[in-house]
Amino acid sequence: MNKMSKRVLAMAMAATMITGSSAAVMASSTDASVNVDTKKAAENNEWKMASDPSEYKLFCYWPAPDTFFDSYVLEGLKAFEEDYGVTIDYSVGTEWTQDIENQSIEAKIAEGYDLFLIFGADTSGANALYQEIYDAGGQVVNYAGLMDDPQESAATLASDVYTQAYNSTKHLIELMGGEGEMVNVLEQLSDVNTQKRQQGVEDAVAETDGKVTIVQTVADISTVDQGYEKISDALTANSGIKGIITTGGTASQGLANALADYYGTSPDAEHIFAGTMDQSNEVMNAIANDEIDYTVAQNGWAMGYVSSMILCMLQDGWEANEFGEFIDTGYIFIDKENSDSWQTDIEQKAADLIGTLETDWFKQK
């Protein structure tokens, strides 16, 4: 790194306290599945790697075990490693807390890492960690969700959660025939991303002028089991609903499990139109079984791949046009029709984004 704070010795001592999974990406998994030539998408860009791949010390952190990281972000990291020869270390925390995240990152700084791809565990506390990384001479790209403003990272790569939730709700309302009662399922209400999702759902419903109503909002879900229990209770309490929507991946897994039991015990029950988020095994199986109608796929693959590219660009002397700007990685709808081909669409969105990095987002110093 260019410089290092006096806290390094203390950070090194913190390394002995960190638990969780941590490994070089390619050493821990099979070859990445790639359907679109994303490296070719960068051929017309001015940026080329200025150093040997071994000179780029990348580290990716996700706060706790989660399907979204394992199945999507990690695949993007693997693909970037294959394309550019960079070794990316990563860690999945044991608990979704900012304190554990801080200890994990500080330990990696002490090991010499200076390019960090982080999903902040706390939308307010993460910014202080990011500033600490810059003080130590490093670079940060925040991913997967917004932090509180002002965001102390070069950029945030994530989906536009408001737009996703709004358009998902509009689609659900169409399936419902434009009228009826629905249940809105949210995750942590204290999270700024959940708040934006809630607003997107409510705005879409408001446009129906009362033809569609939210009869119950289920919230504060942090585990799949918790989601299953709360959603099962909501299904029992609202027997006449025509639709149910989840806008978080964990809640969506809970919904898939709850609907499997719901239809399992009441096979003749009228179909409840259901829209979810992300592509967990539970959700995809429920789509195949006609228990969930569609899911909204965030582009975790692009978050892993493109964020890694941006960090390499930053080390090579590029900078953000506007520090802390939000970069939308896009999303797609998945239903039975494209349940076998959606990965290609996700990768194409990543390739399209790569083509805009220098025209829209970054410049040489």
C-alpha positions in Angstrom: 0.0 0.0 0.0 1.0 3.6 -0.4 0.8 4.3 3.3 -0.3 2.7 6.4 -1.8 4.1 9.7 -0.2 3.5 13.0 -3.0 1.2 13.9 -1.6 -1.7 11.8 0.0 -3.5 14.8 -3.3 -3.5 16.6 -5.1 -4.6 13.5 -2.7 -7.5 13.1 -3.5 -8.6 16.6 -7.2 -8.5 15.7 -6.7 -11.1 13.0 -6.5 -13.9 15.6 -10.0 -13.1 16.7 -11.7 -13.4 13.3 -13.8 -16.4 12.5 -15.8 -17.3 9.4 -15.0 -18.6 5.9 -12.1 -17.0 4.2 -10.3 -18.2 1.1 -8.9 -17.3 -2.3 -11.9 -17.5 -4.6 -10.6 -19.9 -7.2 -9.0 -22.1 -4.7 -12.3 -22.7 -3.0 -14.6 -23.4 -5.9 -15.0 -24.8 -9.4 -14.5 -22.9 -12.6 -16.9 -20.0 -13.1 -19.8 -20.5 -15.5 -19.6 -17.8 -18.1 -22.0 -17.3 -21.0 -21.1 -13.8 -22.2 -17.5 -12.7 -23.0 -17.3 -9.9 -20.5 -13.6 -9.4 -21.0 -14.3 -8.6 -24.7 -16.7 -5.9 -23.4 -13.6 -4.0 -22.0 -11.5 -4.2 -25.2 -12.5 -0.8 -26.4 -11.9 0.8 -22.9 -8.7 2.8 -22.4 -7.9 1.0 -19.1 -5.6 -1.9 -19.3 -3.9 -3.5 -16.2 -0.8 -1.5 -15.5 0.8 -4.0 -13.2 1.3 -7.7 -12.9 -1.9 -9.4 -11.6 -0.1 -10.3 -8.3 0.2 -6.6 -7.5 -3.6 -6.2 -7.0 -4.5 -7.1 -3.5 -8.2 -7.5 -3.6 -10.4 -8.6 -0.7 -14.2 -9.1 -0.7 -16.4 -9.2 2.4 -20.0 -10.3 3.0 -21.4 -9.9 6.5 -22.9 -13.4 7.1 -23.7 -16.7 5.3 -26.1 -15.9 2.5 -27.2 -17.5 -0.8 -26.9 -14.3 -2.7 -23.2 -14.1 -2.1 -22.4 -17.8 -2.5 -24.4 -18.2 -5.7 -24.1 -14.9 -7.5 -21.4 -12.5 -6.2 -18.9 -15.2 -5.8 -19.5 -16.4 -9.4 -18.7 -12.9 -10.6 -15.5 -12.8 -8.6 -14.4 -16.2 -10.0 -15.1 -15.0 -13.6 -12.9 -11.9 -13.0 -10.1 -14.0 -11.6 -10.2 -16.2 -14.7 -10.3 -13.2 -17.1 -7.5 -11.1 -15.5 -5.4 -13.5 -13.4 -6.0 -11.6 -10.2 -6.4 -13.6 -7.0 -9.3 -12.3 -4.9 -9.5 -13.2 -1.2 -12.8 -13.2 0.4 -14.5 -13.7 3.8 -18.0 -14.3 4.9 -18.6 -13.1 8.5 -20.2 -15.2 11.2 -22.7 -12.6 12.3 -24.3 -9.6 10.6 -22.6 -6.9 12.8 -20.5 -3.9 12.0 -18.0 -4.8 14.8 -17.2 -8.2 13.3 -16.9 -6.6 9.8 -14.5 -3.9 11.2 -12.3 -6.6 12.8 -12.2 -8.6 9.6 -11.3 -5.7 7.4 -8.7 -4.3 9.8 -7.0 -7.7 9.9 -6.8 -7.7 6.1 -5.3 -4.2 6.1 -2.7 -5.5 8.4 -1.9 -8.3 5.9 -1.3 -5.8 3.2 -4.6 -5.7 1.3 -5.6 -2.3 0.0 -8.5 -2.9 -2.5 -11.7 -3.7 -0.7 -15.1 -4.8 -2.0 -17.5 -4.6 1.0 -21.2 -4.9 1.7 -21.5 -2.7 4.8 -23.1 -4.6 7.7 -24.6 -1.4 9.1 -25.8 1.4 6.8 -24.4 4.1 9.1 -21.4 2.4 10.7 -19.9 1.1 7.5 -18.9 4.6 6.4 -16.5 5.0 9.3 -14.8 1.8 8.3 -14.5 3.0 4.7 -12.9 6.2 5.9 -10.4 4.1 7.9 -9.5 2.2 4.8 -8.8 5.4 2.9 -6.7 6.7 5.8 -4.6 3.6 5.5 -4.0 4.2 1.8 -6.6 1.8 0.4 -9.6 2.0 -1.9 -13.2 0.9 -1.3 -16.1 -0.1 -3.5 -19.3 -0.7 -1.6 -21.7 -3.2 -3.1 -25.1 -4.9 -2.8 -26.8 -2.1 -0.9 -26.7 1.6 -0.2 -25.1 3.1 2.9 -26.2 6.3 4.5 -25.3 9.5 2.8 -22.7 10.7 2.4 -21.3 7.4 1.3 -17.6 7.1 2.0 -16.7 4.8 -0.9 -15.5 5.4 -4.5 -18.8 4.0 -5.7 -21.7 1.8 -4.7 -22.6 -1.0 -7.1 -26.0 -2.4 -6.4 -29.5 -2.7 -7.8 -31.9 0.2 -7.7 -34.0 -1.3 -4.9 -36.8 1.2 -5.2 -37.2 0.6 -8.9 -37.1 -3.1 -8.4 -39.7 -3.1 -5.7 -41.9 -0.7 -7.7 -41.8 -2.6 -10.9 -42.2 -6.0 -9.1 -45.3 -4.7 -7.5 -46.7 -3.4 -10.8 -46.2 -6.8 -12.3 -47.8 -8.5 -9.3 -50.8 -6.2 -9.6 -51.2 -7.1 -13.3 -51.2 -10.8 -12.3 -53.9 -10.0 -9.7 -56.1 -8.5 -12.4 -55.6 -5.0 -11.1 -57.6 -5.4 -7.9 -57.6 -7.2 -4.6 -55.8 -7.5 -1.3 -52.1 -8.2 -0.9 -49.5 -8.7 1.8 -46.2 -6.9 1.7 -43.2 -8.7 3.3 -40.2 -6.7 4.2 -36.9 -7.5 6.0 -35.2 -5.1 8.5 -37.1 -1.8 8.6 -34.1 0.0 10.0 -32.2 -0.6 6.8 -32.2 2.2 4.2 -32.6 -0.4 1.4 -35.7 -1.9 3.0 -37.2 1.5 3.5 -36.7 2.2 -0.2 -38.3 -1.1 -1.1 -41.2 -0.4 1.1 -41.7 2.9 -0.6 -41.6 1.3 -4.0 -44.3 -1.2 -3.1 -46.5 1.4 -1.5 -46.2 3.8 -4.4 -47.2 1.2 -7.0 -50.2 0.2 -4.9 -51.2 3.8 -4.5 -51.4 4.2 -8.2 -54.4 1.8 -8.3 -56.6 4.4 -6.5 -57.8 1.8 -3.9 -58.4 -1.1 -6.3 -55.4 -2.9 -4.6 -54.8 -2.6 -0.9 -52.1 -3.8 1.4 -53.9 -5.6 4.2 -50.8 -6.5 6.2 -47.1 -5.5 6.2 -44.9 -8.2 7.6 -41.5 -6.9 8.7 -38.3 -7.3 10.6 -37.2 -10.6 9.1 -33.6 -11.6 9.4 -33.6 -15.4 9.0 -35.4 -17.8 6.7 -37.1 -19.5 9.6 -38.3 -16.2 10.9 -39.7 -15.4 7.5 -41.4 -18.8 7.3 -43.1 -18.3 10.6 -44.2 -14.7 10.1 -45.4 -15.3 6.5 -47.3 -18.5 7.5 -49.1 -16.5 10.2 -50.0 -13.8 7.7 -51.4 -16.4 5.2 -53.6 -17.8 8.0 -54.8 -14.4 9.1 -55.6 -13.1 5.6 -57.4 -15.9 3.8 -58.8 -13.7 1.1 -55.6 -12.2 -0.3 -54.9 -12.3 -4.0 -51.2 -11.5 -3.9 -48.1 -11.5 -1.7 -44.8 -9.8 -2.4 -41.3 -10.1 -0.9 -38.5 -7.7 -1.8 -35.6 -9.3 0.1 -33.8 -12.6 -0.6 -34.1 -14.1 3.0 -37.8 -13.3 3.2 -38.3 -14.8 -0.2 -36.8 -18.1 0.9 -39.2 -18.0 3.9 -42.1 -17.3 1.5 -41.2 -20.2 -0.7 -41.2 -22.6 2.3 -44.4 -21.2 3.6 -46.2 -21.5 0.3 -45.0 -25.1 -0.1 -46.6 -26.0 3.2 -49.7 -23.8 2.4 -50.5 -25.7 -0.8 -49.3 -29.0 0.6 -52.0 -28.9 3.3 -54.6 -27.1 1.1 -54.0 -28.4 -2.5 -57.4 -27.0 -3.6 -56.7 -23.5 -2.3 -57.1 -20.6 -4.7 -53.8 -19.5 -6.1 -52.1 -16.6 -4.4 -50.0 -14.6 -6.9 -46.5 -14.3 -5.5 -43.5 -12.3 -6.5 -40.1 -12.6 -4.8 -36.5 -11.5 -4.9 -33.4 -13.4 -5.9 -32.9 -16.9 -7.2 -32.5 -19.2 -4.2 -33.1 -22.9 -4.6 -36.3 -22.6 -2.6 -37.6 -19.8 -4.8 -36.6 -21.5 -8.1 -38.2 -24.8 -7.0 -41.4 -22.9 -6.0 -41.5 -21.3 -9.5 -41.1 -24.7 -11.1 -44.0 -25.9 -8.9 -46.3 -23.0 -9.7 -46.2 -21.8 -6.1 -44.3 -18.6 -6.9 -45.1 -16.7 -10.2 -41.8 -14.9 -10.7 -38.7 -13.5 -8.9 -36.6 -10.4 -9.4 -32.9 -11.2 -9.9 -30.5 -8.6 -8.7 -27.2 -8.7 -10.6 -24.9 -10.1 -8.0 -22.7 -11.4 -10.8 -22.0 -7.9 -12.0 -21.4 -6.7 -8.4 -18.6 -9.2 -8.1 -17.1 -8.9 -11.5 -17.4 -5.2 -12.3 -16.6 -4.0 -8.7 -13.3 -6.0 -9.0 -12.5 -4.3 -12.3 -13.2 -0.9 -10.8 -10.9 -1.5 -7.9 -8.1 -2.4 -10.3 -8.8 0.8 -12.2 -8.6 2.8 -9.1 -5.2 1.3 -8.3 -4.0 2.1 -11.8 -4.7 5.8 -11.4 -8.4 6.2 -12.3 -10.9 8.0 -10.1 -14.6 8.4 -9.9 -16.2 11.3 -11.7 -18.2 11.8 -8.6 -17.1 10.1 -5.4 -19.6 7.9 -3.7 -22.0 7.7 -6.7 -24.5 4.9 -7.0 -24.1 2.6 -10.1 -27.1 0.5 -10.9 -26.1 -3.1 -11.8 -29.6 -3.8 -13.2 -32.0 -6.6 -12.7 -34.2 -9.1 -14.6 -37.5 -10.9 -14.0 -37.4 -14.7 -13.9 -40.4 -16.9 -14.4 -40.9 -20.4 -15.9 -40.2 -19.1 -19.4 -36.6 -18.1 -18.7 -35.8 -20.1 -15.7 -33.0 -22.0 -17.6 -31.5 -19.0 -19.5 -31.6 -16.0 -17.1 -27.8 -16.2 -16.3 -26.9 -15.1 -19.8 -29.1 -12.0 -19.4 -27.4 -11.2 -16.1 -24.0 -11.4 -17.7 -25.0 -9.3 -20.6 -26.0 -6.5 -18.3 -22.6 -6.7 -16.7 -21.0 -6.5 -20.1 -23.1 -3.5 -21.0 -22.1 -1.8 -17.7 -18.4 -2.4 -18.4 -18.8 -0.5 -21.7 -20.0 2.6 -19.8 -17.4 2.7 -17.0 -15.2 5.3 -18.8 -17.9 7.2 -20.5 -20.2 7.7 -17.5 -18.4 6.9 -14.2 -14.6 7.0 -14.1 -11.8 9.1 -15.5 -8.0 9.1 -15.4 -6.4 11.4 -12.9 
